[in-house]
Amino acid sequence: MRAAALLAALRPVLPLVLGLSLGCSLSLLRAAWGRPGAEPCTGARPGALPGGARPEAAAPGPGHEEFRPRIVPYYRDPSKPYKKVLRTRYIQTELGFHERLFVAVLTSKATLNTLAVAVNKTVAHHFPRLLYFTGLRGAKVPHGMVVVAHGDERPIWLMYQSVRYIHQHFGSDYDWFYIMQDDTYAQAEQVKALVTHLSINQDVYLGRAEEFIGGDEQARYCHGGFGYLMSRSLLLKLHPHLDSCRNEILSVRPDEWLGRCIIDFLGITCVSQLQGQHYHTYELAKNTEPEKEKEEEFQAALAVHPVSDMTLMYRLHKHFSRIQLDRTYQEIQDLQMQIRNLTALTPAGEAGLTWPVGINAPFLPKSRFEVISWDYFTEQHLFSCPDGSPKCELSGASKADVSEIIESALEQLNSRYQPLLRFGKRQLLNGYRRFDPTRGMEYTLDLLLEAVTQKGHSHVLAKRVSLVRPLSKVEIIPMPYVTEATQVQLVLPLTVQELDFVGNFLDMFAMNTLDTHDNALLTLLFIYHPYDAQRVGQVDVFAGVKAMVGELEKRYAEVKIPWISVKTEVPSQVKLMDIVSKKHPVDTLFFLASVWTEINMEFLNRCRMNTISNWQVFFPVHFQEFNPALVYRGEQTASSGTDFLRDGHFDRHSFAEACFYNSDYMTARTKLAADILDRDEVLESMEVFDVFLHYSGLHLFRAVEPGLVQKYALRSCNPRLSEELYHRCVLSNLEGLASRSHLAMALFEQEQANST
């Protein structure tokens, strides 16, 4: 009985015990089989490592593929003085990253304004960096081209100086160097695709290989007319021998001279095929018609030569662009077919297929607040206007967008139903569009069409079509480098009506900039009414502010806060900036502030980063708090730092705050002065924003700024300003009272009080 009870108790763990025993046995057998003929480990062998590991396992030799990393501890010699490590400006510089491709175009005095311009208009925007090299010095450079002039038209000298210049200025920045002539048409996208498939660890000299006249049959040089590709490693090895090549090698053709130099000193010959990649070229005959060329060699050509004139260059570009476009459309159709086939095998089946195929599905709102509204339009009017009006004329980019969409809809309908039916537009009945951030711009059109059959019978019908303009490839826009160390010059215009708020502004300025030693200065602009200006000797309306400034200068001995006095009835923002601009250097970074602005370091840093000289100006949209009397109605205001942006709104009607460089303002102001001549009254209807918008080619960056918070205050709107500026000021006051829910609650409580 005891044995049966013991077996019953051990029955659940019996499989575990058997499994452990079997596993241990197999492990011992495997260890024995893995080292046949091994001697018993009765003692430590000479050279053995602790734990019985073999020496060759810890230090792999050339024949071992496995590599064990080891940690090298940091050690600094205490006898050597410590030297601070200077970090690079960009992380890619510190990591040794290089740009992919540099392109050099060899041109001449006769073709700089013809073929070189054609090259620039056709392929320059496809390459990341392209320079033109010529021997002509002092020539007028065509617009949009970067030309390096060496001062000597001799072909060999031009080639020598160009290769030397490329190594000196770009040898450490790029992996590949493509050299071509201005009578060469190169397919830019194909050249960029070629270098992505080649290894940068080899010395590459790739192009159309040609034999030397009377030379070695095995040696080849790359024909300059069809362009050639050189790797960075080849350029670095070639540079020390350029002077010797210039003195020792005689040749008439610059491409032969370069090829002979590479062969004689580096032993590398030109090849037309490398690492499975072919450099296809095509030599054009005289009077060639690119549109009629059907040869496979021409269609696959990466470079075409010689191109005799600009017109032929443009025709070649159009032809190869059409080939590339047709190839892209075919790839899209193939991908869509694959998506359809794969979607049928998914659990959702064909119901999970989105339209258009391959484009993201429409955005699905989770609440009514996330619903994307549709904008209604016709061929003449838009019923969702930027200024908030219910109806405005369709013009500019919106009109061009609607016209293009209608033409595209007709083209798609005709391509689908021809030759049975041919459609013509009579009228756009209804149009709807909306921007979906997940896929692009969506359109729905109700078209009144006239359908014509093959026999000539016509019929009028209405048809609804849906179109999508998908988001294209996202590109990173290169921006100039800026830092947070730039000094900011604050400019504060003050009127008599704003004196009650100056104390808070100066306190915030002292606490957030002077106490923290931020690199920011302040200039006050006292705007006197003519009546007050006459009584300055008796009663100065800004005496209190001047006293506050004096106290700040006593508290901070190194700080000086200058002020400028201006007498005017209409404080035009442009006229005030004209006065301030003349008193500061051209490289000054201005921050045009208002008296309700609460200065903080976070915003000043964004002002420095978002303002780029000769590139971009920054107009922040401040956050305006609502009237606490309407929002809280006697309750305690919210003081939590997490909801400080709750009871207010971003005031899009205000353009009072701005960050810009003085040089940019002076340039735009000069263009404005030439436009208005002596009509200074026009300046009263303009703001600094209008000056940059209409008279500068800079980027205007306007964005909401959560770090720029203003307390509620009823602004004084000057009726002597222009109608638009006065209207914007009134709207800013009205929308800054409270939200709709708060206003509704206030009206409800007022009606309740009146009824009782």
ZAMARGU-4260 file (C-alpha; in steps of 0.2 Angstrom, whole numbers, plus 5000, padded with zeros to 4 digits):
<rodrens>
0) 5000/5000/5000 | 5014/5012/5004 | 5023/5008/4987 | 5007/5012/4978 | 5004/5028/4987
5) 5022/5033/4984 | 5020/5029/4965 | 5004/5039/4965 | 5013/5054/4973 | 5027/5053/4961
10) 5017/5051/4945 | 5015/5069/4941 | 5034/5073/4942 | 5039/5057/4933 | 5040/5064/4915
15) 5050/5079/4922 | 5063/5068/4930 | 5064/5057/4915 | 5066/5072/4903 | 5080/5079/4914
20) 5089/5063/4914 | 5088/5061/4896 | 5094/5078/4892 | 5109/5077/4903 | 5114/5060/4895
25) 5112/5068/4878 | 5123/5083/4883 | 5137/5072/4889 | 5136/5061/4873 | 5137/5077/4862
30) 5152/5084/4872 | 5161/5068/4869 | 5157/5067/4851 | 5162/5085/4848 | 5180/5082/4853
35) 5185/5066/4846 | 5203/5061/4851 | 5204/5074/4864 | 5215/5069/4879 | 5207/5069/4896
40) 5208/5086/4905 | 5219/5079/4920 | 5229/5095/4921 | 5232/5112/4913 | 5241/5112/4897
45) 5254/5125/4893 | 5246/5140/4885 | 5229/5135/4891 | 5217/5149/4896 | 5207/5149/4912
50) 5191/5139/4911 | 5198/5127/4898 | 5196/5138/4883 | 5207/5136/4868 | 5219/5151/4865
55) 5214/5152/4847 | 5196/5155/4852 | 5200/5170/4861 | 5212/5178/4848 | 5205/5173/4831
60) 5218/5172/4817 | 5216/5176/4799 | 5208/5160/4795 | 5194/5162/4808 | 5178/5170/4803
65) 5171/5173/4821 | 5177/5189/4829 | 5174/5193/4847 | 5173/5211/4852 | 5182/5217/4867
70) 5180/5233/4877 | 5195/5244/4877 | 5196/5255/4893 | 5198/5273/4891 | 5215/5279/4897
75) 5223/5297/4897 | 5241/5300/4900 | 5242/5310/4916 | 5259/5317/4911 | 5251/5326/4895
80) 5240/5342/4897 | 5222/5340/4895 | 5215/5346/4879 | 5197/5350/4876 | 5189/5340/4862
85) 5181/5352/4849 | 5165/5344/4843 | 5160/5346/4824 | 5145/5357/4819 | 5136/5342/4811
90) 5136/5324/4817 | 5139/5317/4799 | 5156/5326/4799 | 5161/5318/4815 | 5155/5301/4809
95) 5164/5303/4793 | 5149/5303/4782 | 5151/5309/4764 | 5138/5316/4751 | 5135/5304/4737
100) 5139/5313/4720 | 5148/5328/4714 | 5146/5333/4696 | 5158/5344/4686 | 5154/5351/4669
105) 5168/5357/4658 | 5162/5372/4647 | 5170/5386/4637 | 5168/5404/4632 | 5158/5399/4616
110) 5146/5388/4625 | 5144/5395/4642 | 5128/5405/4638 | 5121/5391/4626 | 5125/5373/4630
115) 5130/5375/4648 | 5113/5384/4651 | 5104/5370/4643 | 5113/5358/4654 | 5109/5368/4669
120) 5090/5369/4665 | 5088/5350/4661 | 5099/5340/4674 | 5106/5352/4687 | 5091/5351/4698
125) 5093/5332/4699 | 5111/5333/4706 | 5115/5337/4724 | 5130/5348/4718 | 5135/5354/4701
130) 5149/5366/4696 | 5154/5373/4679 | 5173/5375/4675 | 5179/5386/4661 | 5195/5394/4657
135) 5187/5411/4654 | 5190/5424/4668 | 5178/5438/4671 | 5164/5432/4660 | 5146/5436/4665
140) 5139/5421/4674 | 5121/5415/4669 | 5108/5416/4682 | 5107/5400/4694 | 5124/5393/4689
145) 5140/5392/4699 | 5155/5394/4688 | 5174/5392/4692 | 5185/5401/4680 | 5204/5396/4679
150) 5209/5410/4667 | 5216/5398/4653 | 5207/5391/4639 | 5219/5377/4635 | 5210/5361/4636
155) 5224/5351/4646 | 5227/5366/4658 | 5208/5367/4661 | 5207/5348/4665 | 5222/5349/4676
160) 5215/5364/4686 | 5198/5357/4687 | 5204/5340/4694 | 5215/5349/4706 | 5201/5361/4712
165) 5189/5347/4714 | 5201/5338/4726 | 5205/5353/4735 | 5188/5359/4739 | 5177/5343/4738
170) 5188/5328/4739 | 5184/5325/4757 | 5165/5328/4755 | 5159/5317/4742 | 5161/5298/4737
175) 5159/5300/4718 | 5164/5313/4705 | 5156/5313/4688 | 5165/5324/4675 | 5156/5328/4659
180) 5156/5341/4645 | 5143/5353/4641 | 5139/5345/4624 | 5134/5329/4634 | 5116/5324/4639
185) 5117/5313/4654 | 5102/5305/4662 | 5103/5312/4680 | 5093/5299/4689 | 5102/5285/4680
190) 5119/5292/4685 | 5113/5293/4703 | 5106/5276/4703 | 5122/5269/4696 | 5133/5276/4710
195) 5121/5268/4723 | 5125/5251/4716 | 5144/5253/4716 | 5156/5250/4731 | 5166/5265/4737
200) 5180/5254/4743 | 5187/5252/4725 | 5197/5263/4714 | 5184/5266/4700 | 5187/5274/4683
205) 5171/5271/4674 | 5165/5277/4657 | 5166/5274/4638 | 5182/5265/4636 | 5193/5270/4621
210) 5209/5264/4615 | 5224/5276/4614 | 5231/5280/4597 | 5246/5269/4594 | 5246/5264/4612
215) 5244/5248/4622 | 5229/5238/4617 | 5226/5233/4635 | 5226/5252/4641 | 5210/5262/4640
220) 5204/5280/4644 | 5187/5286/4647 | 5180/5297/4633 | 5176/5314/4640 | 5162/5317/4628
225) 5151/5303/4636 | 5156/5308/4654 | 5165/5297/4666 | 5164/5292/4685 | 5179/5293/4697
230) 5179/5286/4715 | 5185/5297/4730 | 5199/5284/4733 | 5205/5286/4715 | 5205/5305/4716
235) 5215/5305/4732 | 5228/5294/4725 | 5229/5304/4709 | 5231/5321/4717 | 5250/5319/4721
240) 5254/5315/4703 | 5245/5329/4694 | 5260/5340/4693 | 5270/5326/4686 | 5257/5322/4673
245) 5256/5340/4668 | 5275/5341/4665 | 5278/5324/4658 | 5263/5319/4648 | 5259/5327/4631
250) 5242/5325/4623 | 5230/5335/4613 | 5214/5329/4621 | 5211/5332/4639 | 5202/5315/4642
255) 5217/5306/4635 | 5229/5316/4646 | 5219/5311/4661 | 5218/5293/4656 | 5236/5292/4653
260) 5240/5300/4670 | 5229/5287/4679 | 5237/5272/4669 | 5255/5278/4671 | 5255/5282/4689
265) 5241/5271/4696 | 5240/5257/4684 | 5221/5258/4683 | 5212/5258/4666 | 5195/5264/4661
270) 5181/5251/4661 | 5163/5251/4654 | 5157/5238/4666 | 5160/5236/4684 | 5152/5226/4698
275) 5138/5221/4687 | 5134/5238/4682 | 5135/5244/4664 | 5139/5262/4658 | 5128/5263/4642
280) 5132/5277/4630 | 5125/5282/4613 | 5134/5292/4599 | 5122/5304/4590 | 5123/5305/4572
285) 5121/5322/4563 | 5103/5328/4560 | 5096/5315/4573 | 5078/5315/4577 | 5077/5309/4596
290) 5058/5306/4594 | 5061/5294/4580 | 5075/5284/4588 | 5069/5267/4592 | 5086/5258/4595
295) 5087/5248/4611 | 5105/5255/4614 | 5098/5273/4613 | 5083/5270/4625 | 5095/5263/4638
300) 5109/5276/4636 | 5115/5284/4651 | 5125/5297/4642 | 5122/5304/4624 | 5135/5314/4614
305) 5138/5325/4604 | 5124/5337/4607 | 5126/5351/4594 | 5114/5365/4601 | 5102/5369/4615
310) 5086/5364/4606 | 5093/5346/4603 | 5097/5346/4622 | 5079/5350/4627 | 5072/5338/4614
315) 5083/5324/4622 | 5078/5329/4639 | 5059/5328/4634 | 5062/5311/4626 | 5071/5303/4640
320) 5059/5311/4653 | 5044/5303/4643 | 5053/5286/4644 | 5056/5288/4662 | 5038/5293/4665
325) 5031/5278/4655 | 5042/5267/4665 | 5036/5274/4681 | 5018/5272/4676 | 5021/5254/4671
330) 5029/5250/4688 | 5014/5258/4697 | 5002/5247/4687 | 5013/5232/4691 | 5013/5236/4710
335) 4994/5239/4710 | 4991/5222/4702 | 5002/5214/4715 | 4993/5223/4729 | 4976/5217/4722
340) 4982/5199/4721 | 4989/5199/4739 | 4974/5208/4746 | 4963/5194/4740 | 4973/5182/4751
345) 4971/5192/4767 | 4957/5189/4779 | 4947/5205/4774 | 4948/5199/4756 | 4944/5212/4742
350) 4935/5222/4754 | 4951/5228/4762 | 4957/5235/4746 | 4959/5254/4747 | 4956/5266/4733
355) 4967/5272/4724 | 4976/5255/4725 | 4993/5258/4734 | 4987/5274/4743 | 4984/5275/4761
360) 4966/5273/4767 | 4956/5289/4771 | 4958/5296/4789 | 4945/5289/4801 | 4940/5301/4814
365) 4938/5295/4832 | 4926/5309/4837 | 4916/5323/4829 | 4930/5335/4833 | 4942/5325/4821
370) 4931/5326/4806 | 4939/5334/4791 | 4927/5346/4783 | 4925/5347/4764 | 4927/5364/4755
375) 4914/5368/4742 | 4919/5377/4726 | 4913/5381/4708 | 4923/5387/4693 | 4922/5405/4699
380) 4920/5405/4717 | 4927/5397/4733 | 4915/5395/4748 | 4928/5393/4761 | 4939/5408/4761
385) 4955/5411/4771 | 4949/5427/4778 | 4933/5419/4785 | 4921/5427/4773 | 4908/5415/4766
390) 4911/5418/4747 | 4927/5424/4738 | 4933/5423/4720 | 4943/5408/4714 | 4960/5415/4709
395) 4978/5411/4709 | 4984/5394/4714 | 4967/5388/4719 | 4960/5392/4702 | 4974/5383/4693
400) 4972/5368/4705 | 4953/5367/4700 | 4957/5369/4682 | 4970/5355/4682 | 4958/5343/4692
405) 4944/5346/4679 | 4956/5342/4665 | 4963/5327/4673 | 4945/5320/4676 | 4941/5322/4658
410) 4957/5314/4653 | 4954/5299/4664 | 4936/5297/4658 | 4941/5298/4639 | 4955/5285/4642
415) 4943/5273/4650 | 4928/5274/4638 | 4936/5278/4621 | 4933/5274/4607 | 4915/5270/4612
420) 4912/5287/4620 | 4921/5304/4620 | 4917/5316/4634 | 4917/5335/4634 | 4914/5347/4648
425) 4899/5358/4649 | 4899/5364/4667 | 4905/5360/4684 | 4890/5358/4694 | 4898/5355/4711
430) 4915/5354/4718 | 4922/5348/4735 | 4939/5346/4741 | 4948/5342/4757 | 4966/5339/4763
435) 4968/5322/4771 | 4985/5322/4780 | 4987/5303/4778 | 4985/5303/4759 | 4984/5320/4751
440) 4971/5331/4743 | 4954/5323/4739 | 4942/5330/4726 | 4924/5326/4722 | 4917/5333/4706
445) 4899/5334/4699 | 4902/5337/4680 | 4889/5341/4667 | 4896/5331/4652 | 4892/5329/4634
450) 4895/5311/4628 | 4898/5308/4609 | 4897/5291/4602 | 4907/5284/4587 | 4892/5287/4576
455) 4891/5305/4581 | 4876/5305/4593 | 4878/5316/4608 | 4869/5315/4625 | 4871/5327/4640
460) 4873/5318/4657 | 4879/5322/4674 | 4893/5311/4682 | 4901/5311/4698 | 4920/5308/4699
465) 4932/5306/4713 | 4950/5311/4712 | 4965/5310/4724 | 4981/5321/4722 | 4992/5310/4733
470) 5007/5316/4744 | 5023/5315/4734 | 5040/5310/4741 | 5044/5320/4756 | 5060/5330/4754
475) 5071/5338/4767 | 5073/5356/4763 | 5091/5361/4766 | 5092/5376/4778 | 5107/5387/4783
480) 5115/5383/4800 | 5110/5394/4814 | 5114/5394/4833 | 5106/5399/4849 | 5121/5411/4853
485) 5115/5426/4842 | 5111/5442/4852 | 5093/5447/4851 | 5088/5465/4851 | 5070/5468/4858
490) 5061/5483/4852 | 5046/5488/4862 | 5034/5502/4855 | 5025/5511/4869 | 5009/5522/4868
495) 5001/5532/4882 | 4987/5519/4883 | 4999/5505/4887 | 5008/5512/4902 | 4998/5501/4914
500) 5007/5486/4907 | 5025/5491/4906 | 5029/5486/4924 | 5025/5468/4921 | 5034/5468/4905
505) 5050/5475/4913 | 5049/5463/4927 | 5047/5448/4916 | 5062/5454/4905 | 5073/5456/4921
510) 5068/5439/4928 | 5070/5429/4912 | 5084/5438/4903 | 5094/5449/4914 | 5094/5437/4929
515) 5099/5422/4918 | 5112/5432/4908 | 5103/5429/4891 | 5111/5437/4876 | 5096/5449/4874
520) 5095/5468/4874 | 5080/5480/4875 | 5076/5496/4866 | 5061/5506/4871 | 5051/5517/4858
525) 5041/5531/4867 | 5027/5536/4855 | 5021/5554/4860 | 5005/5561/4854 | 5009/5579/4847
530) 4999/5587/4862 | 5009/5577/4874 | 5025/5581/4865 | 5022/5600/4867 | 5020/5597/4886
535) 5036/5586/4889 | 5045/5600/4898 | 5030/5602/4911 | 5023/5584/4912 | 5031/5569/4904
540) 5019/5555/4902 | 5033/5542/4901 | 5042/5549/4916 | 5036/5533/4926 | 5043/5521/4913
545) 5060/5531/4913 | 5061/5529/4932 | 5058/5510/4930 | 5072/5509/4917 | 5083/5519/4929
550) 5080/5507/4943 | 5084/5492/4932 | 5100/5500/4926 | 5105/5503/4944 | 5101/5485/4949
555) 5111/5478/4934 | 5126/5489/4932 | 5132/5481/4915 | 5114/5484/4907 | 5110/5499/4897
560) 5092/5501/4891 | 5091/5515/4878 | 5075/5523/4873 | 5069/5533/4857 | 5056/5546/4857
565) 5044/5548/4842 | 5030/5561/4839 | 5016/5555/4829 | 4997/5553/4828 | 4997/5537/4818
570) 5010/5525/4825 | 5013/5515/4809 | 5024/5500/4813 | 5034/5502/4797 | 5038/5520/4801
575) 5044/5515/4818 | 5055/5502/4812 | 5063/5514/4800 | 5069/5524/4814 | 5075/5509/4824
580) 5083/5501/4809 | 5094/5516/4806 | 5101/5516/4824 | 5107/5497/4824 | 5120/5487/4813
585) 5114/5478/4798 | 5117/5461/4806 | 5106/5464/4821 | 5092/5451/4825 | 5077/5461/4830
590) 5062/5455/4840 | 5048/5467/4838 | 5037/5464/4854 | 5022/5471/4862 | 5019/5477/4879
595) 5008/5462/4884 | 5022/5450/4879 | 5030/5439/4893 | 5048/5437/4887 | 5056/5420/4891
600) 5072/5411/4886 | 5062/5397/4877 | 5054/5408/4865 | 5070/5419/4862 | 5079/5403/4857
605) 5066/5399/4845 | 5067/5416/4838 | 5085/5414/4835 | 5083/5397/4827 | 5068/5401/4816
610) 5076/5417/4809 | 5089/5415/4796 | 5098/5430/4788 | 5094/5431/4769 | 5083/5416/4770
615) 5068/5417/4783 | 5059/5428/4794 | 5048/5422/4809 | 5031/5429/4814 | 5025/5419/4829
620) 5006/5418/4833 | 5005/5421/4852 | 4993/5413/4864 | 4980/5425/4870 | 4972/5421/4887
625) 4953/5424/4889 | 4945/5437/4900 | 4945/5429/4917 | 4929/5438/4922 | 4920/5428/4909
630) 4929/5412/4910 | 4930/5409/4929 | 4916/5421/4934 | 4923/5423/4952 | 4931/5406/4953
635) 4949/5403/4956 | 4959/5404/4940 | 4969/5388/4935 | 4987/5389/4940 | 4993/5372/4935
640) 5008/5372/4923 | 5000/5358/4912 | 4984/5368/4907 | 4991/5385/4905 | 4985/5385/4887
645) 4968/5379/4891 | 4958/5395/4893 | 4963/5405/4878 | 4967/5404/4860 | 4980/5408/4847
650) 4977/5425/4840 | 4979/5424/4822 | 4974/5442/4819 | 4989/5449/4827 | 5005/5452/4818
655) 5013/5463/4831 | 5027/5451/4836 | 5041/5447/4823 | 5059/5441/4822 | 5070/5447/4808
660) 5087/5453/4803 | 5090/5471/4800 | 5099/5468/4784 | 5083/5459/4777 | 5072/5473/4783
665) 5083/5486/4774 | 5083/5476/4758 | 5064/5474/4758 | 5061/5492/4763 | 5072/5498/4749
670) 5061/5489/4737 | 5045/5496/4745 | 5052/5514/4744 | 5055/5512/4725 | 5037/5506/4723
675) 5028/5519/4733 | 5040/5534/4729 | 5035/5548/4740 | 5018/5542/4745 | 5021/5540/4764
680) 5003/5539/4768 | 5004/5521/4761 | 5014/5516/4776 | 5000/5519/4788 | 4991/5504/4780
685) 5005/5492/4781 | 5014/5482/4794 | 5031/5474/4794 | 5023/5458/4789 | 5016/5466/4773
690) 5034/5473/4769 | 5042/5456/4770 | 5027/5447/4761 | 5026/5459/4746 | 5044/5465/4744
695) 5056/5451/4749 | 5059/5434/4742 | 5062/5427/4759 | 5052/5413/4768 | 5039/5419/4779
700) 5037/5407/4794 | 5021/5410/4803 | 5017/5397/4817 | 5009/5396/4833 | 5020/5399/4848
705) 5015/5391/4865 | 5030/5400/4873 | 5023/5417/4869 | 5008/5419/4881 | 4999/5435/4884
710) 4987/5440/4898 | 4970/5447/4894 | 4969/5465/4890 | 4957/5476/4880 | 4968/5483/4866
715) 4966/5501/4861 | 4962/5501/4842 | 4967/5517/4834 | 4954/5523/4821 | 4966/5533/4811
720) 4975/5517/4805 | 4969/5509/4789 | 4952/5500/4788 | 4960/5483/4788 | 4972/5485/4802
725) 4958/5493/4813 | 4946/5478/4808 | 4959/5465/4813 | 4962/5474/4830 | 4943/5474/4834
730) 4942/5456/4829 | 4957/5452/4840 | 4948/5460/4855 | 4931/5451/4852 | 4938/5434/4849
735) 4949/5436/4865 | 4934/5439/4876 | 4930/5420/4879 | 4926/5404/4870 | 4908/5401/4863
740) 4904/5390/4878 | 4910/5403/4891 | 4900/5417/4882 | 4885/5406/4881 | 4886/5402/4900
745) 4888/5421/4903 | 4872/5425/4893 | 4862/5411/4901 | 4867/5417/4919 | 4863/5435/4914
750) 4846/5429/4907 | 4843/5419/4923 | 4847/5434/4934 | 4835/5446/4924 | 4821/5434/4924
755) 4822/5433/4943
</rodrens>
